Amino acid sequence: MSDGPASAQAKAELASSTYCFGYLSGYIDGLNVLKEQVCVHGASLATIARVYVIYMQKNPTLMEKGRALGLLLSLKSSYGC
């Protein structure tokens, strides 16, 4: 994206991805309390984002229940201790 033209769509996607990665980073930081349930140490935010998106594609009904629940369940399914 950084090499492409500075279109309005590219700027909007960059802002959206920045928010997404910020949310994921904060969520992962908060998981330090749940070390016995989710072991994400060493996983990159990009990988965690992919895990979340794939999980939500397979479980679209979770979209109605809030992103925090979907994120926790996706992490527990892929990074359970």
PDB file with SEQRES, HELIX, SHEET and CRYST1 records, atoms N, CA, C and O in Angstrom:
SEQRES   1 A   81  MET SER ASP GLY PRO ALA SER ALA GLN ALA LYS ALA GLU          
SEQRES   2 A   81  LEU ALA SER SER THR TYR CYS PHE GLY TYR LEU SER GLY          
SEQRES   3 A   81  TYR ILE ASP GLY LEU ASN VAL LEU LYS GLU GLN VAL CYS          
SEQRES   4 A   81  VAL HIS GLY ALA SER LEU ALA THR ILE ALA ARG VAL TYR          
SEQRES   5 A   81  VAL ILE TYR MET GLN LYS ASN PRO THR LEU MET GLU LYS          
SEQRES   6 A   81  GLY ARG ALA LEU GLY LEU LEU LEU SER LEU LYS SER SER          
SEQRES   7 A   81  TYR GLY CYS                                                  
HELIX    1 AA1 ALA A    8  GLY A   30  1                                  23    
HELIX    2 AA2 LEU A   31  LEU A   34  5                                   4    
HELIX    3 AA3 LEU A   45  LYS A   58  1                                  14    
HELIX    4 AA4 PRO A   60  LYS A   65  5                                   6    
HELIX    5 AA5 ARG A   67  TYR A   79  1                                  13    
CRYST1    1.000    1.000    1.000  90.00  90.00  90.00 P 1           1          
ATOM      1  N   MET A   1       0.815  -1.187   0.000  1.00  0.00           N  
ATOM      2  CA  MET A   1       0.000   0.000   0.000  1.00  0.00           C  
ATOM      3  C   MET A   1       0.862   1.256   0.000  1.00  0.00           C  
ATOM      4  O   MET A   1       0.505   2.256  -0.623  1.00  0.00           O  
ATOM      5  N   SER A   2       1.992   1.208   0.694  1.00  0.00           N  
ATOM      6  CA  SER A   2       2.821   2.400   0.785  1.00  0.00           C  
ATOM      7  C   SER A   2       3.458   2.755  -0.553  1.00  0.00           C  
ATOM      8  O   SER A   2       3.841   3.907  -0.757  1.00  0.00           O  
ATOM      9  N   ASP A   3       3.581   1.806  -1.461  1.00  0.00           N  
ATOM     10  CA  ASP A   3       4.154   2.080  -2.775  1.00  0.00           C  
ATOM     11  C   ASP A   3       3.112   2.510  -3.789  1.00  0.00           C  
ATOM     12  O   ASP A   3       3.460   3.004  -4.862  1.00  0.00           O  
ATOM     13  N   GLY A   4       1.845   2.330  -3.467  1.00  0.00           N  
ATOM     14  CA  GLY A   4       0.767   2.651  -4.400  1.00  0.00           C  
ATOM     15  C   GLY A   4       0.397   4.122  -4.354  1.00  0.00           C  
ATOM     16  O   GLY A   4       0.927   4.884  -3.546  1.00  0.00           O  
ATOM     17  N   PRO A   5      -0.511   4.509  -5.221  1.00  0.00           N  
ATOM     18  CA  PRO A   5      -0.962   5.906  -5.226  1.00  0.00           C  
ATOM     19  C   PRO A   5      -1.684   6.252  -3.929  1.00  0.00           C  
ATOM     20  O   PRO A   5      -2.274   5.379  -3.292  1.00  0.00           O  
ATOM     21  N   ALA A   6      -1.640   7.484  -3.551  1.00  0.00           N  
ATOM     22  CA  ALA A   6      -2.244   7.930  -2.299  1.00  0.00           C  
ATOM     23  C   ALA A   6      -3.728   8.231  -2.523  1.00  0.00           C  
ATOM     24  O   ALA A   6      -4.160   9.372  -2.363  1.00  0.00           O  
ATOM     25  N   SER A   7      -4.489   7.231  -2.884  1.00  0.00           N  
ATOM     26  CA  SER A   7      -5.910   7.424  -3.125  1.00  0.00           C  
ATOM     27  C   SER A   7      -6.650   7.512  -1.798  1.00  0.00           C  
ATOM     28  O   SER A   7      -6.119   7.152  -0.747  1.00  0.00           O  
ATOM     29  N   ALA A   8      -7.872   7.993  -1.866  1.00  0.00           N  
ATOM     30  CA  ALA A   8      -8.694   8.091  -0.662  1.00  0.00           C  
ATOM     31  C   ALA A   8      -8.959   6.704  -0.087  1.00  0.00           C  
ATOM     32  O   ALA A   8      -8.986   6.533   1.132  1.00  0.00           O  
ATOM     33  N   GLN A   9      -9.154   5.718  -0.950  1.00  0.00           N  
ATOM     34  CA  GLN A   9      -9.408   4.353  -0.481  1.00  0.00           C  
ATOM     35  C   GLN A   9      -8.188   3.794   0.240  1.00  0.00           C  
ATOM     36  O   GLN A   9      -8.318   3.164   1.289  1.00  0.00           O  
ATOM     37  N   ALA A  10      -7.006   4.022  -0.318  1.00  0.00           N  
ATOM     38  CA  ALA A  10      -5.781   3.531   0.318  1.00  0.00           C  
ATOM     39  C   ALA A  10      -5.590   4.175   1.682  1.00  0.00           C  
ATOM     40  O   ALA A  10      -5.186   3.502   2.631  1.00  0.00           O  
ATOM     41  N   LYS A  11      -5.873   5.464   1.794  1.00  0.00           N  
ATOM     42  CA  LYS A  11      -5.749   6.156   3.076  1.00  0.00           C  
ATOM     43  C   LYS A  11      -6.753   5.611   4.083  1.00  0.00           C  
ATOM     44  O   LYS A  11      -6.424   5.444   5.257  1.00  0.00           O  
ATOM     45  N   ALA A  12      -7.974   5.333   3.636  1.00  0.00           N  
ATOM     46  CA  ALA A  12      -8.996   4.791   4.530  1.00  0.00           C  
ATOM     47  C   ALA A  12      -8.616   3.385   4.996  1.00  0.00           C  
ATOM     48  O   ALA A  12      -8.807   3.044   6.163  1.00  0.00           O  
ATOM     49  N   GLU A  13      -8.081   2.572   4.088  1.00  0.00           N  
ATOM     50  CA  GLU A  13      -7.662   1.221   4.463  1.00  0.00           C  
ATOM     51  C   GLU A  13      -6.505   1.264   5.448  1.00  0.00           C  
ATOM     52  O   GLU A  13      -6.448   0.460   6.378  1.00  0.00           O  
ATOM     53  N   LEU A  14      -5.582   2.197   5.249  1.00  0.00           N  
ATOM     54  CA  LEU A  14      -4.461   2.327   6.171  1.00  0.00           C  
ATOM     55  C   LEU A  14      -4.953   2.739   7.556  1.00  0.00           C  
ATOM     56  O   LEU A  14      -4.489   2.198   8.560  1.00  0.00           O  
ATOM     57  N   ALA A  15      -5.878   3.679   7.622  1.00  0.00           N  
ATOM     58  CA  ALA A  15      -6.419   4.107   8.910  1.00  0.00           C  
ATOM     59  C   ALA A  15      -7.160   2.970   9.590  1.00  0.00           C  
ATOM     60  O   ALA A  15      -7.042   2.783  10.801  1.00  0.00           O  
ATOM     61  N   SER A  16      -7.922   2.212   8.819  1.00  0.00           N  
ATOM     62  CA  SER A  16      -8.667   1.082   9.368  1.00  0.00           C  
ATOM     63  C   SER A  16      -7.722   0.002   9.890  1.00  0.00           C  
ATOM     64  O   SER A  16      -7.944  -0.552  10.966  1.00  0.00           O  
ATOM     65  N   SER A  17      -6.674  -0.295   9.134  1.00  0.00           N  
ATOM     66  CA  SER A  17      -5.736  -1.330   9.581  1.00  0.00           C  
ATOM     67  C   SER A  17      -4.967  -0.867  10.814  1.00  0.00           C  
ATOM     68  O   SER A  17      -4.647  -1.678  11.683  1.00  0.00           O  
ATOM     69  N   THR A  18      -4.670   0.410  10.898  1.00  0.00           N  
ATOM     70  CA  THR A  18      -3.985   0.944  12.076  1.00  0.00           C  
ATOM     71  C   THR A  18      -4.856   0.765  13.308  1.00  0.00           C  
ATOM     72  O   THR A  18      -4.364   0.371  14.365  1.00  0.00           O  
ATOM     73  N   TYR A  19      -6.149   1.053  13.180  1.00  0.00           N  
ATOM     74  CA  TYR A  19      -7.079   0.853  14.297  1.00  0.00           C  
ATOM     75  C   TYR A  19      -7.140  -0.621  14.679  1.00  0.00           C  
ATOM     76  O   TYR A  19      -7.097  -0.963  15.860  1.00  0.00           O  
ATOM     77  N   CYS A  20      -7.239  -1.487  13.681  1.00  0.00           N  
ATOM     78  CA  CYS A  20      -7.334  -2.929  13.920  1.00  0.00           C  
ATOM     79  C   CYS A  20      -6.105  -3.439  14.662  1.00  0.00           C  
ATOM     80  O   CYS A  20      -6.235  -4.166  15.646  1.00  0.00           O  
ATOM     81  N   PHE A  21      -4.928  -3.071  14.207  1.00  0.00           N  
ATOM     82  CA  PHE A  21      -3.704  -3.532  14.855  1.00  0.00           C  
ATOM     83  C   PHE A  21      -3.568  -2.952  16.261  1.00  0.00           C  
ATOM     84  O   PHE A  21      -3.047  -3.618  17.156  1.00  0.00           O  
ATOM     85  N   GLY A  22      -4.030  -1.720  16.461  1.00  0.00           N  
ATOM     86  CA  GLY A  22      -4.021  -1.137  17.797  1.00  0.00           C  
ATOM     87  C   GLY A  22      -4.938  -1.879  18.746  1.00  0.00           C  
ATOM     88  O   GLY A  22      -4.593  -2.123  19.903  1.00  0.00           O  
ATOM     89  N   TYR A  23      -6.117  -2.238  18.243  1.00  0.00           N  
ATOM     90  CA  TYR A  23      -7.064  -3.001  19.050  1.00  0.00           C  
ATOM     91  C   TYR A  23      -6.480  -4.364  19.411  1.00  0.00           C  
ATOM     92  O   TYR A  23      -6.529  -4.783  20.567  1.00  0.00           O  
ATOM     93  N   LEU A  24      -5.930  -5.052  18.414  1.00  0.00           N  
ATOM     94  CA  LEU A  24      -5.339  -6.368  18.662  1.00  0.00           C  
ATOM     95  C   LEU A  24      -4.194  -6.284  19.662  1.00  0.00           C  
ATOM     96  O   LEU A  24      -4.080  -7.124  20.554  1.00  0.00           O  
ATOM     97  N   SER A  25      -3.354  -5.277  19.513  1.00  0.00           N  
ATOM     98  CA  SER A  25      -2.214  -5.120  20.409  1.00  0.00           C  
ATOM     99  C   SER A  25      -2.678  -4.906  21.846  1.00  0.00           C  
ATOM    100  O   SER A  25      -2.137  -5.514  22.770  1.00  0.00           O  
ATOM    101  N   GLY A  26      -3.666  -4.056  22.037  1.00  0.00           N  
ATOM    102  CA  GLY A  26      -4.194  -3.819  23.374  1.00  0.00           C  
ATOM    103  C   GLY A  26      -4.843  -5.051  23.969  1.00  0.00           C  
ATOM    104  O   GLY A  26      -4.707  -5.327  25.161  1.00  0.00           O  
ATOM    105  N   TYR A  27      -5.542  -5.782  23.138  1.00  0.00           N  
ATOM    106  CA  TYR A  27      -6.201  -7.003  23.593  1.00  0.00           C  
ATOM    107  C   TYR A  27      -5.171  -8.039  24.037  1.00  0.00           C  
ATOM    108  O   TYR A  27      -5.323  -8.676  25.079  1.00  0.00           O  
ATOM    109  N   ILE A  28      -4.128  -8.198  23.235  1.00  0.00           N  
ATOM    110  CA  ILE A  28      -3.071  -9.155  23.573  1.00  0.00           C  
ATOM    111  C   ILE A  28      -2.382  -8.742  24.873  1.00  0.00           C  
ATOM    112  O   ILE A  28      -2.078  -9.590  25.711  1.00  0.00           O  
ATOM    113  N   ASP A  29      -2.136  -7.457  25.040  1.00  0.00           N  
ATOM    114  CA  ASP A  29      -1.534  -6.987  26.289  1.00  0.00           C  
ATOM    115  C   ASP A  29      -2.410  -7.342  27.482  1.00  0.00           C  
ATOM    116  O   ASP A  29      -1.906  -7.706  28.544  1.00  0.00           O  
ATOM    117  N   GLY A  30      -3.722  -7.236  27.303  1.00  0.00           N  
ATOM    118  CA  GLY A  30      -4.654  -7.573  28.376  1.00  0.00           C  
ATOM    119  C   GLY A  30      -4.712  -9.057  28.678  1.00  0.00           C  
ATOM    120  O   GLY A  30      -5.133  -9.451  29.766  1.00  0.00           O  
ATOM    121  N   LEU A  31      -4.298  -9.879  27.743  1.00  0.00           N  
ATOM    122  CA  LEU A  31      -4.338 -11.328  27.949  1.00  0.00           C  
ATOM    123  C   LEU A  31      -3.250 -11.827  28.894  1.00  0.00           C  
ATOM    124  O   LEU A  31      -3.230 -13.007  29.244  1.00  0.00           O  
ATOM    125  N   ASN A  32      -2.363 -10.959  29.300  1.00  0.00           N  
ATOM    126  CA  ASN A  32      -1.314 -11.383  30.228  1.00  0.00           C  
ATOM    127  C   ASN A  32      -1.910 -11.998  31.491  1.00  0.00           C  
ATOM    128  O   ASN A  32      -1.269 -12.819  32.148  1.00  0.00           O  
ATOM    129  N   VAL A  33      -3.126 -11.605  31.827  1.00  0.00           N  
ATOM    130  CA  VAL A  33      -3.801 -12.141  33.002  1.00  0.00           C  
ATOM    131  C   VAL A  33      -4.287 -13.568  32.745  1.00  0.00           C  
ATOM    132  O   VAL A  33      -4.467 -14.342  33.686  1.00  0.00           O  
ATOM    133  N   LEU A  34      -4.498 -13.915  31.484  1.00  0.00           N  
ATOM    134  CA  LEU A  34      -5.050 -15.227  31.133  1.00  0.00           C  
ATOM    135  C   LEU A  34      -3.993 -16.170  30.566  1.00  0.00           C  
ATOM    136  O   LEU A  34      -4.289 -16.950  29.660  1.00  0.00           O  
ATOM    137  N   LYS A  35      -2.808 -16.113  31.065  1.00  0.00           N  
ATOM    138  CA  LYS A  35      -1.706 -16.909  30.510  1.00  0.00           C  
ATOM    139  C   LYS A  35      -2.015 -18.397  30.476  1.00  0.00           C  
ATOM    140  O   LYS A  35      -1.501 -19.111  29.615  1.00  0.00           O  
ATOM    141  N   GLU A  36      -2.848 -18.879  31.399  1.00  0.00           N  
ATOM    142  CA  GLU A  36      -3.156 -20.302  31.414  1.00  0.00           C  
ATOM    143  C   GLU A  36      -4.181 -20.685  30.346  1.00  0.00           C  
ATOM    144  O   GLU A  36      -4.355 -21.873  30.073  1.00  0.00           O  
ATOM    145  N   GLN A  37      -4.861 -19.719  29.738  1.00  0.00           N  
ATOM    146  CA  GLN A  37      -5.865 -20.006  28.717  1.00  0.00           C  
ATOM    147  C   GLN A  37      -5.387 -19.758  27.296  1.00  0.00           C  
ATOM    148  O   GLN A  37      -5.724 -20.510  26.382  1.00  0.00           O  
ATOM    149  N   VAL A  38      -4.609 -18.715  27.112  1.00  0.00           N  
ATOM    150  CA  VAL A  38      -4.159 -18.319  25.777  1.00  0.00           C  
ATOM    151  C   VAL A  38      -2.663 -18.046  25.816  1.00  0.00           C  
ATOM    152  O   VAL A  38      -2.194 -17.234  26.614  1.00  0.00           O  
ATOM    153  N   CYS A  39      -1.910 -18.729  24.947  1.00  0.00           N  
ATOM    154  CA  CYS A  39      -0.459 -18.563  24.887  1.00  0.00           C  
ATOM    155  C   CYS A  39      -0.080 -17.974  23.524  1.00  0.00           C  
ATOM    156  O   CYS A  39       0.186 -18.711  22.575  1.00  0.00           O  
ATOM    157  N   VAL A  40      -0.057 -16.662  23.439  1.00  0.00           N  
ATOM    158  CA  VAL A  40       0.239 -16.003  22.161  1.00  0.00           C  
ATOM    159  C   VAL A  40       1.647 -15.433  22.113  1.00  0.00           C  
ATOM    160  O   VAL A  40       1.997 -14.727  21.167  1.00  0.00           O  
ATOM    161  N   HIS A  41       2.446 -15.727  23.108  1.00  0.00           N  
ATOM    162  CA  HIS A  41       3.799 -15.177  23.156  1.00  0.00           C  
ATOM    163  C   HIS A  41       4.551 -15.508  21.864  1.00  0.00           C  
ATOM    164  O   HIS A  41       4.635 -16.670  21.467  1.00  0.00           O  
ATOM    165  N   GLY A  42       5.085 -14.496  21.228  1.00  0.00           N  
ATOM    166  CA  GLY A  42       5.861 -14.678  20.007  1.00  0.00           C  
ATOM    167  C   GLY A  42       5.063 -14.571  18.725  1.00  0.00           C  
ATOM    168  O   GLY A  42       5.647 -14.481  17.645  1.00  0.00           O  
ATOM    169  N   ALA A  43       3.740 -14.578  18.816  1.00  0.00           N  
ATOM    170  CA  ALA A  43       2.915 -14.454  17.605  1.00  0.00           C  
ATOM    171  C   ALA A  43       2.873 -12.992  17.172  1.00  0.00           C  
ATOM    172  O   ALA A  43       2.719 -12.094  18.000  1.00  0.00           O  
ATOM    173  N   SER A  44       3.011 -12.764  15.879  1.00  0.00           N  
ATOM    174  CA  SER A  44       2.964 -11.385  15.381  1.00  0.00           C  
ATOM    175  C   SER A  44       1.517 -10.915  15.293  1.00  0.00           C  
ATOM    176  O   SER A  44       0.592 -11.722  15.199  1.00  0.00           O  
ATOM    177  N   LEU A  45       1.337  -9.594  15.326  1.00  0.00           N  
ATOM    178  CA  LEU A  45      -0.011  -9.048  15.192  1.00  0.00           C  
ATOM    179  C   LEU A  45      -0.617  -9.398  13.838  1.00  0.00           C  
ATOM    180  O   LEU A  45      -1.826  -9.613  13.745  1.00  0.00           O  
ATOM    181  N   ALA A  46       0.185  -9.457  12.803  1.00  0.00           N  
ATOM    182  CA  ALA A  46      -0.320  -9.813  11.478  1.00  0.00           C  
ATOM    183  C   ALA A  46      -0.874 -11.239  11.483  1.00  0.00           C  
ATOM    184  O   ALA A  46      -1.924 -11.501  10.896  1.00  0.00           O  
ATOM    185  N   THR A  47      -0.180 -12.144  12.134  1.00  0.00           N  
ATOM    186  CA  THR A  47      -0.653 -13.526  12.211  1.00  0.00           C  
ATOM    187  C   THR A  47      -1.923 -13.609  13.040  1.00  0.00           C  
ATOM    188  O   THR A  47      -2.861 -14.313  12.666  1.00  0.00           O  
ATOM    189  N   ILE A  48      -1.965 -12.906  14.150  1.00  0.00           N  
ATOM    190  CA  ILE A  48      -3.154 -12.904  14.994  1.00  0.00           C  
ATOM    191  C   ILE A  48      -4.345 -12.331  14.232  1.00  0.00           C  
ATOM    192  O   ILE A  48      -5.460 -12.838  14.350  1.00  0.00           O  
ATOM    193  N   ALA A  49      -4.114 -11.288  13.460  1.00  0.00           N  
ATOM    194  CA  ALA A  49      -5.193 -10.715  12.642  1.00  0.00           C  
ATOM    195  C   ALA A  49      -5.706 -11.742  11.644  1.00  0.00           C  
ATOM    196  O   ALA A  49      -6.917 -11.867  11.457  1.00  0.00           O  
ATOM    197  N   ARG A  50      -4.807 -12.477  11.002  1.00  0.00           N  
ATOM    198  CA  ARG A  50      -5.232 -13.518  10.051  1.00  0.00           C  
ATOM    199  C   ARG A  50      -6.020 -14.620  10.754  1.00  0.00           C  
ATOM    200  O   ARG A  50      -7.034 -15.085  10.233  1.00  0.00           O  
ATOM    201  N   VAL A  51      -5.565 -15.036  11.921  1.00  0.00           N  
ATOM    202  CA  VAL A  51      -6.264 -16.065  12.689  1.00  0.00           C  
ATOM    203  C   VAL A  51      -7.680 -15.595  13.015  1.00  0.00           C  
ATOM    204  O   VAL A  51      -8.641 -16.354  12.878  1.00  0.00           O  
ATOM    205  N   TYR A  52      -7.802 -14.347  13.446  1.00  0.00           N  
ATOM    206  CA  TYR A  52      -9.108 -13.787  13.799  1.00  0.00           C  
ATOM    207  C   TYR A  52     -10.032 -13.731  12.583  1.00  0.00           C  
ATOM    208  O   TYR A  52     -11.188 -14.146  12.666  1.00  0.00           O  
ATOM    209  N   VAL A  53      -9.541 -13.229  11.475  1.00  0.00           N  
ATOM    210  CA  VAL A  53     -10.372 -13.099  10.274  1.00  0.00           C  
ATOM    211  C   VAL A  53     -10.843 -14.480   9.796  1.00  0.00           C  
ATOM    212  O   VAL A  53     -12.017 -14.650   9.464  1.00  0.00           O  
ATOM    213  N   ILE A  54      -9.954 -15.448   9.759  1.00  0.00           N  
ATOM    214  CA  ILE A  54     -10.330 -16.798   9.317  1.00  0.00           C  
ATOM    215  C   ILE A  54     -11.359 -17.405  10.267  1.00  0.00           C  
ATOM    216  O   ILE A  54     -12.333 -18.015   9.825  1.00  0.00           O  
ATOM    217  N   TYR A  55     -11.143 -17.238  11.575  1.00  0.00           N  
ATOM    218  CA  TYR A  55     -12.082 -17.780  12.560  1.00  0.00           C  
ATOM    219  C   TYR A  55     -13.460 -17.141  12.398  1.00  0.00           C  
ATOM    220  O   TYR A  55     -14.477 -17.833  12.450  1.00  0.00           O  
ATOM    221  N   MET A  56     -13.493 -15.834  12.205  1.00  0.00           N  
ATOM    222  CA  MET A  56     -14.773 -15.143  12.071  1.00  0.00           C  
ATOM    223  C   MET A  56     -15.471 -15.494  10.759  1.00  0.00           C  
ATOM    224  O   MET A  56     -16.700 -15.501  10.702  1.00  0.00           O  
ATOM    225  N   GLN A  57     -14.718 -15.782   9.720  1.00  0.00           N  
ATOM    226  CA  GLN A  57     -15.333 -16.235   8.474  1.00  0.00           C  
ATOM    227  C   GLN A  57     -16.010 -17.585   8.669  1.00  0.00           C  
ATOM    228  O   GLN A  57     -17.044 -17.862   8.062  1.00  0.00           O  
ATOM    229  N   LYS A  58     -15.422 -18.422   9.517  1.00  0.00           N  
ATOM    230  CA  LYS A  58     -15.992 -19.739   9.795  1.00  0.00           C  
ATOM    231  C   LYS A  58     -17.125 -19.664  10.818  1.00  0.00           C  
ATOM    232  O   LYS A  58     -17.952 -20.573  10.889  1.00  0.00           O  
ATOM    233  N   ASN A  59     -17.171 -18.598  11.607  1.00  0.00           N  
ATOM    234  CA  ASN A  59     -18.171 -18.434  12.674  1.00  0.00           C  
ATOM    235  C   ASN A  59     -18.827 -17.055  12.590  1.00  0.00           C  
ATOM    236  O   ASN A  59     -18.703 -16.265  13.526  1.00  0.00           O  
ATOM    237  N   PRO A  60     -19.514 -16.751  11.502  1.00  0.00           N  
ATOM    238  CA  PRO A  60     -20.033 -15.392  11.305  1.00  0.00           C  
ATOM    239  C   PRO A  60     -21.084 -14.960  12.320  1.00  0.00           C  
ATOM    240  O   PRO A  60     -21.294 -13.760  12.500  1.00  0.00           O  
ATOM    241  N   THR A  61     -21.744 -15.889  12.981  1.00  0.00           N  
ATOM    242  CA  THR A  61     -22.749 -15.488  13.971  1.00  0.00           C  
ATOM    243  C   THR A  61     -22.117 -14.771  15.163  1.00  0.00           C  
ATOM    244  O   THR A  61     -22.802 -14.042  15.880  1.00  0.00           O  
ATOM    245  N   LEU A  62     -20.837 -14.971  15.376  1.00  0.00           N  
ATOM    246  CA  LEU A  62     -20.149 -14.273  16.471  1.00  0.00           C  
ATOM    247  C   LEU A  62     -20.024 -12.777  16.210  1.00  0.00           C  
ATOM    248  O   LEU A  62     -19.777 -12.010  17.141  1.00  0.00           O  
ATOM    249  N   MET A  63     -20.188 -12.352  14.967  1.00  0.00           N  
ATOM    250  CA  MET A  63     -20.085 -10.923  14.650  1.00  0.00           C  
ATOM    251  C   MET A  63     -21.160 -10.137  15.406  1.00  0.00           C  
ATOM    252  O   MET A  63     -20.968  -8.958  15.705  1.00  0.00           O  
ATOM    253  N   GLU A  64     -22.269 -10.772  15.710  1.00  0.00           N  
ATOM    254  CA  GLU A  64     -23.367 -10.108  16.420  1.00  0.00           C  
ATOM    255  C   GLU A  64     -23.112 -10.032  17.924  1.00  0.00           C  
ATOM    256  O   GLU A  64     -23.813  -9.304  18.628  1.00  0.00           O  
ATOM    257  N   LYS A  65     -22.143 -10.755  18.419  1.00  0.00           N  
ATOM    258  CA  LYS A  65     -21.895 -10.829  19.859  1.00  0.00           C  
ATOM    259  C   LYS A  65     -20.744  -9.948  20.322  1.00  0.00           C  
ATOM    260  O   LYS A  65     -20.432  -9.933  21.513  1.00  0.00           O  
ATOM    261  N   GLY A  66     -20.117  -9.232  19.438  1.00  0.00           N  
ATOM    262  CA  GLY A  66     -19.026  -8.345  19.821  1.00  0.00           C  
ATOM    263  C   GLY A  66     -17.663  -8.901  19.470  1.00  0.00           C  
ATOM    264  O   GLY A  66     -17.429 -10.107  19.542  1.00  0.00           O  
ATOM    265  N   ARG A  67     -16.774  -8.010  19.092  1.00  0.00           N  
ATOM    266  CA  ARG A  67     -15.461  -8.436  18.605  1.00  0.00           C  
ATOM    267  C   ARG A  67     -14.597  -9.053  19.702  1.00  0.00           C  
ATOM    268  O   ARG A  67     -13.753  -9.901  19.409  1.00  0.00           O  
ATOM    269  N   ALA A  68     -14.787  -8.648  20.951  1.00  0.00           N  
ATOM    270  CA  ALA A  68     -13.941  -9.186  22.023  1.00  0.00           C  
ATOM    271  C   ALA A  68     -14.165 -10.680  22.203  1.00  0.00           C  
ATOM    272  O   ALA A  68     -13.207 -11.430  22.386  1.00  0.00           O  
ATOM    273  N   LEU A  69     -15.414 -11.118  22.154  1.00  0.00           N  
ATOM    274  CA  LEU A  69     -15.700 -12.543  22.306  1.00  0.00           C  
ATOM    275  C   LEU A  69     -15.125 -13.337  21.137  1.00  0.00           C  
ATOM    276  O   LEU A  69     -14.502 -14.378  21.344  1.00  0.00           O  
ATOM    277  N   GLY A  70     -15.327 -12.858  19.921  1.00  0.00           N  
ATOM    278  CA  GLY A  70     -14.787 -13.543  18.750  1.00  0.00           C  
ATOM    279  C   GLY A  70     -13.279 -13.630  18.783  1.00  0.00           C  
ATOM    280  O   GLY A  70     -12.701 -14.655  18.423  1.00  0.00           O  
ATOM    281  N   LEU A  71     -12.640 -12.557  19.214  1.00  0.00           N  
ATOM    282  CA  LEU A  71     -11.178 -12.554  19.294  1.00  0.00           C  
ATOM    283  C   LEU A  71     -10.690 -13.539  20.342  1.00  0.00           C  
ATOM    284  O   LEU A  71      -9.748 -14.290  20.091  1.00  0.00           O  
ATOM    285  N   LEU A  72     -11.314 -13.546  21.508  1.00  0.00           N  
ATOM    286  CA  LEU A  72     -10.909 -14.484  22.552  1.00  0.00           C  
ATOM    287  C   LEU A  72     -11.088 -15.929  22.088  1.00  0.00           C  
ATOM    288  O   LEU A  72     -10.190 -16.750  22.277  1.00  0.00           O  
ATOM    289  N   LEU A  73     -12.224 -16.247  21.490  1.00  0.00           N  
ATOM    290  CA  LEU A  73     -12.459 -17.609  21.032  1.00  0.00           C  
ATOM    291  C   LEU A  73     -11.505 -18.013  19.919  1.00  0.00           C  
ATOM    292  O   LEU A  73     -11.057 -19.158  19.865  1.00  0.00           O  
ATOM    293  N   SER A  74     -11.192 -17.069  19.026  1.00  0.00           N  
ATOM    294  CA  SER A  74     -10.244 -17.400  17.948  1.00  0.00           C  
ATOM    295  C   SER A  74      -8.854 -17.665  18.507  1.00  0.00           C  
ATOM    296  O   SER A  74      -8.153 -18.563  18.039  1.00  0.00           O  
ATOM    297  N   LEU A  75      -8.453 -16.885  19.508  1.00  0.00           N  
ATOM    298  CA  LEU A  75      -7.137 -17.088  20.108  1.00  0.00           C  
ATOM    299  C   LEU A  75      -7.094 -18.385  20.917  1.00  0.00           C  
ATOM    300  O   LEU A  75      -6.094 -19.103  20.890  1.00  0.00           O  
ATOM    301  N   LYS A  76      -8.163 -18.679  21.626  1.00  0.00           N  
ATOM    302  CA  LYS A  76      -8.192 -19.922  22.403  1.00  0.00           C  
ATOM    303  C   LYS A  76      -8.142 -21.138  21.472  1.00  0.00           C  
ATOM    304  O   LYS A  76      -7.545 -22.159  21.813  1.00  0.00           O  
ATOM    305  N   SER A  77      -8.769 -21.027  20.299  1.00  0.00           N  
ATOM    306  CA  SER A  77      -8.777 -22.170  19.388  1.00  0.00           C  
ATOM    307  C   SER A  77      -7.409 -22.371  18.717  1.00  0.00           C  
ATOM    308  O   SER A  77      -7.028 -23.503  18.418  1.00  0.00           O  
ATOM    309  N   SER A  78      -6.690 -21.304  18.487  1.00  0.00           N  
ATOM    310  CA  SER A  78      -5.397 -21.411  17.799  1.00  0.00           C  
ATOM    311  C   SER A  78      -4.193 -21.364  18.735  1.00  0.00           C  
ATOM    312  O   SER A  78      -3.141 -21.923  18.424  1.00  0.00           O  
ATOM    313  N   TYR A  79      -4.344 -20.706  19.869  1.00  0.00           N  
ATOM    314  CA  TYR A  79      -3.220 -20.529  20.786  1.00  0.00           C  
ATOM    315  C   TYR A  79      -3.547 -20.992  22.195  1.00  0.00           C  
ATOM    316  O   TYR A  79      -3.022 -20.447  23.166  1.00  0.00           O  
ATOM    317  N   GLY A  80      -4.405 -21.988  22.314  1.00  0.00           N  
ATOM    318  CA  GLY A  80      -4.737 -22.513  23.630  1.00  0.00           C  
ATOM    319  C   GLY A  80      -3.524 -23.158  24.286  1.00  0.00           C  
ATOM    320  O   GLY A  80      -2.705 -23.785  23.614  1.00  0.00           O  
ATOM    321  N   CYS A  81      -3.418 -23.003  25.570  1.00  0.00           N  
ATOM    322  CA  CYS A  81      -2.268 -23.571  26.305  1.00  0.00           C  
ATOM    323  C   CYS A  81      -2.490 -25.031  26.621  1.00  0.00           C  
ATOM    324  O   CYS A  81      -1.631 -25.668  27.231  1.00  0.00           O  
TER     325      CYS A  81                                                      
END                                                                             
